[in-house]
Structures are given as C-alpha cells and as structure tokens.
Amino acid sequence: QWGIPTITVAGVFGMLAGVLASMIESIGDYYACARLAGAKPPPRHAINRGIGIEGIGCVLAGMIGTGSGTTSYSENIGAIGITRVASRIVIQCGAVLMIILAIVSKFGALFASIPNPVVGGVFIVMFGMVTAVGLSNLQFCDMNSPRNIFIVGFSIIFGLSFPTWLRTGTNSAVIKTTVPELDQIIVVLLSTNIAVGGIIALILDNIIPGTKEERGMHVWFTGADNSGDTSKEDREEIRRSYDLPCGLSRFFYKCACTKYLPFCPPRYDDFDEPDAELIVDPETNKEILSTHL
C-alpha cells in the first residue's frame, strides 16, 4: 500500500530515542508494580528480562506492521492498585480476552463509544495511584533533610516544566548540533517528563553529598541485588516472585555458562549456608558441629 519499506538513519535514531525514554519509564513501572503487589523490589535479572521482552515485543510489532512499539503501561499498574489484584493468572486471562475481543470489531466500536470524560476520570484515578506509589518510595529517605527536599522539589518542577516548554511552538529549535539525528534524539528525551525528572534527580543525588541512610540506599540495597547479602527468607520470596516460570530456572541451572546471562536468575542455593547439626565424636566423646555439604 505504501510501497517498499525504507530505512533511514533519522528514523532509526528517532525510534532509539523513544525506546530509551520508554526504558526509563518501564524501570519505574517495574518498581511501582512490585510495590503495589506487595513484592520485593525487582532484582537486576528481572529488570533485564523485562526490558528484553519489551524489545522482543517491539520487533514483533514492527514485523506485523502495527506502527507502534510495545512497552509497560502505567494505567495497568494503577488498575492493580485500585482492584488489589496482582495475580499473573488474572493478567493472562485478561490478555486472552483482549485477543478474542480484538477479532470481533463490534467490541472495539463499543469501547470507542465510551465518552471522553469517563475515560479521563479513569485515567486520573489510575495515574494518581501510580504517582502516589512513586512518591511513597521516598519514605525510606530522610525527608527532614534540606538536601533531599531540594532534590525532590527541583526534580519534580523541572521535570514538569522544561519538557512542556520544549514542546511549545518552535522552542525545540534551540537544540542544534551538527547532526540532525542527534538533535532528534535529544529533543525526544528532553520532551519526556519522567526522563527529565529522573535524570535530574539522578545527577543531583549523586553529586550532592549524603549518607546512605539519608538517601535511603540502605533499604534498596537489601534484597534488590543478586548477592548473598540478603537473608534466606528474602531470597525465597525473590525466587518465588521473579524466577522463570514452568521450571525454566532449573533448566538454565544445568549449564554453568548461564550465570553470565543478565536475564537468568542467580543460583540462590550457592548462597545458602549448609545445614548443621551436633554429633558426638567417638574418640573424645564430645559434641561437635557438623555440616553436610
């Protein structure tokens, strides 16, 4: 219908900028979803796996010709907060139902007939839930500290105001480099509120001195990594929430090289201490501590 597909450098870099902005937003969605579901913060391998699956979804979308990428949807996270339902089975059944409804065009016409004020009201509630969950993560920080108050306030205001100004009129023309593709990437990134606010907060939080307790890092470092510093109970909960489904984790454990794959969960059994018991030494007739390896 539109002729032979063409690939241009400007188009590739433009999509790359959109993907980078989407990745930043998706990482925030993962943490918000875990928070609403009552799960531990997602570890590195779970975040890597989520970003990778979104990439595969974008490739499939491009092959099908939908004209849009695949990414996490903040409204769905808001729905989890409203309904208090975070079961994977419910999400899977909803996905199957959406596929079935997509085949019948009458259902699409029914949803399209919903008045805009109703849709807007639902969006306000859902985005409000997501925003509140994001702000609730600040409870781990010392919000009595002038340092943290300045970082939070400046990041929020700058993240809301600067992208709006850049999208107004011809203000985006101020971004001028010698490479048009680079201009496009910078404009897309700086036009994304969550990307601008997150980058500003990241820079300020790392250049302004502060203790780990003041920054809340002592809480985030616990249970959010792949090391053995977490307790056995936390590792069991992380394994139950973020391991690969259908026994795929055991399949990957059989190959030693899989530990270098960023999307594979670690071998938590390697972190577990061996079981110990008291036995009697027959020579000295004394109780000693024995471990089974």
Disulfide bonds with the S-S distance in Angstrom:
none
